[in-house]
Amino acid sequence: MVFIQYVINGLIIGGAYALIGIGLTLILGIMKVVNFAHGEMYMLGAYFLFTFFSKMGIYFLLSMALAILAVMAIGWVFEKGILKPLRRRSIDTVMLSMIGLSLFMQNIAMLIWTPVPESIQSPLPMTTYTLGGLYFLPQRILVICAALLLVLLTHLLLKRTKVGKAMRATFQDLEAASLMGIKIDRIYSFTFVLGAGLAAASGVLLGPIFTVHPYIGNLANLKAFVIVIIGGLGSFWGAVTAGLLLGVFESLGAAYVSSGYQDAVGFILLILILIKRPTGLFGKVGQMR
Amino acid sequence: MRRTSATAALCLAGAMVYPIFFADPYFLHMAILMGIYALLAVSLNLLLGYTGQLSLGHAAFFGVGAYLSSLFHLHLGVPLWGGMVLAVCGAGVLGFFVAKLAFKLRGAYFVIMTIGIAEVVKLVALNWVDLTKGPMGLTDIAAPQLSFGFITIDFSQKVPYYYLILLCVVLAAVLQHRLVNSTLGRSFIAIRENEDLAESVGIDCYKYLVIVMVVSSSISGIAGSLYAHYVSFIDPGVFAFFISVNAVMMAIGGGQGTQAGPILGAILFTLIPEWLRVFGDARMAVYALIVIFIVIFMPKGMLYSLAQIIQGKKNDGR
């Protein structure tokens, strides 16, 4: 029973991991941008929730939505201001610029919110619900429900809408898509803003569970990359599966091995998987470089 | 070629007499840090500049060099110099395994792999409390001594340490020079320019990449070991991602794929954060902006950009 509890706890955190992973896999797959500032969107999401909800006292769910929208706006500014002028530059140049940007945002966050870790007190009741011997906290139920909802919405967006179709076309073949009249620039902006929003959603959901400090983006970013690589580049369901998997393995690793090594689980998983399958679990050969 | 060697000799002479003119402990301290970073930048340059593989995990080798060097002495009582040599070997061995694993991948995936491995090593240093004292770090790391019977050089003093570092930087630069101008070095460059083509003319890319990683990680290990014995206190902060980023910035900012570039980069990027102290708390944010600026506008490094400006040519970037 305890084992199942750990698995469920892992799935809940994994749901939020899936969100940040989807965002990164879309940006990397469609825009070919190795976005090292992705974790900072997660960090900003959590901090905006802290400001809107804990400081300004705006209604919790509204604060969440506002935080995500604010990060999306920031994502849009970065896309237009930094990524657009760098479209034709090498992938390494863009990657290093994003590392610089991530460093910049961390330090700005430190100036605004100080390096002291903050915690967001969820307004949801702290009483646990029991169901068949398993325990559920309302905040965690919110996390998994919201994460599943957002995954589903993103899936529908990609599959059912025109912009989603254009995104998939751009992922498959940039030139052909552009010849068919797809405005690549707009698709890129849309992708980046969507990715930033998903990372922010992840931060907003996990913010009340973990503490918030200016450097949480680092680890979040690395985990997002682990998810993208395990899931296979550009693979939507790969990212979802890898996110959930990472959450579960972390939870089990913390419970049965050592909580200190919880954050190493993802990398060890990654190393083991890459030895056997360099293209990730769901990736196809030829997507690697 | 002759002018280059003359310039190198002049720079070396300048470095030799530096402590005479800048005896102030602060200037010596800065120079020692520059030297340590120069080793790190040279090590990264071999990998990034000559084979084109970007590693953002070199803090792992730096940290392992620092920790092993201290631990061999503190726990096992190995003589300091011996411990330092063993630490460098340890970093090299780690580099070997990292290379074996990570060079199955290229590009962004390789980068993530190096970061991931560095992160795992950091977590080991944080959590293996019995050995490393975890977040508390290791204290009282002694500085080595050198005894010639009647005269003893005490490297806990800044001036002798400065010369020790200088010696190591010169050796690393010479090693880099010899390596780059050998058949091996030409293979490295071939891999950088076009790996498939290199493979087609009979270069075993995987093998050569492993070799360069071992050399590179060993040099980073030396840097780490020298750092530990200089500051006499280390904690898991020596594995920080920022150190890896800084090393990359030094190699790129100075000029990757050139021999003098990383050393120049190390000097500049040690000084810049000091100059930025006027910005107070915003210092690192400004530093980040400079990093972005250099990456975007000087992708071939300051050395190259300066030469371009002097020659009056337009820098078309890459």
Chai-1 contact restraints between the chains, C-beta under 6 A:
chainA,res_idxA,chainB,res_idxB,connection_type,confidence,min_distance_angstrom,max_distance_angstrom,comment,restraint_id
A,V34,B,A108,contact,1.0,0.0,6.0,A-B,restraint_1
A,T93,B,V295,contact,1.0,0.0,6.0,A-B,restraint_2
A,T93,B,P299,contact,1.0,0.0,6.0,A-B,restraint_3
A,L96,B,V295,contact,1.0,0.0,6.0,A-B,restraint_4
A,S97,B,I292,contact,1.0,0.0,6.0,A-B,restraint_5
A,S97,B,V295,contact,1.0,0.0,6.0,A-B,restraint_6
A,S97,B,I296,contact,1.0,0.0,6.0,A-B,restraint_7
A,I99,B,V245,contact,1.0,0.0,6.0,A-B,restraint_8
A,G100,B,A288,contact,1.0,0.0,6.0,A-B,restraint_9
A,G100,B,V291,contact,1.0,0.0,6.0,A-B,restraint_10
A,G100,B,I292,contact,1.0,0.0,6.0,A-B,restraint_11
A,L103,B,A288,contact,1.0,0.0,6.0,A-B,restraint_12
A,F104,B,A285,contact,1.0,0.0,6.0,A-B,restraint_13
A,F104,B,A288,contact,1.0,0.0,6.0,A-B,restraint_14
A,N107,B,M284,contact,1.0,0.0,6.0,A-B,restraint_15
A,N107,B,A285,contact,1.0,0.0,6.0,A-B,restraint_16
A,I108,B,A285,contact,1.0,0.0,6.0,A-B,restraint_17
A,L111,B,D281,contact,1.0,0.0,6.0,A-B,restraint_18
A,F225,B,I112,contact,1.0,0.0,6.0,A-B,restraint_19
A,G260,B,N127,contact,1.0,0.0,6.0,A-B,restraint_20
A,Y261,B,L123,contact,1.0,0.0,6.0,A-B,restraint_21
A,A264,B,V120,contact,1.0,0.0,6.0,A-B,restraint_22
A,A264,B,L123,contact,1.0,0.0,6.0,A-B,restraint_23
A,F267,B,G116,contact,1.0,0.0,6.0,A-B,restraint_24
A,F267,B,E119,contact,1.0,0.0,6.0,A-B,restraint_25
A,F267,B,V120,contact,1.0,0.0,6.0,A-B,restraint_26
A,L270,B,G116,contact,1.0,0.0,6.0,A-B,restraint_27
A,P278,B,K104,contact,1.0,0.0,6.0,A-B,restraint_28
A,R289,B,R106,contact,1.0,0.0,6.0,A-B,restraint_29
A,R289,B,G107,contact,1.0,0.0,6.0,A-B,restraint_30
